[in-house]
Amino acid sequence: MVHAFIMVKTGAGESEQLVAPIRDLERVGEAHIVAGAYDLIVEVDAEEVYDVLKTASSGIQGLQGVTDTKTYISLDS
């Protein structure tokens, strides 16, 4: 099992409209609007690293209003 955190930047005023569709994506456990360099932090659990990357690229980056993502794979279990 792979556990990862995906940091998401959105366009101005887009975070609140994006959090629900992101939470609905397969493999997404949690998604939170945060203050800081990124606008959302998303927790993902998947069988393989490829599935995490697919969630980030096809799922999250495919949503209109998302401007950037950065994925961090957790190294502890």
Secondary structure, 3 states (H helix, E strand, C coil): CEEEEEEEEECCCCHHHHHHHHHCCCCEEEEEECCCCCCEEEEEEECCHHHHHHHHHHHHCCCCCEEEEEEEECCCC
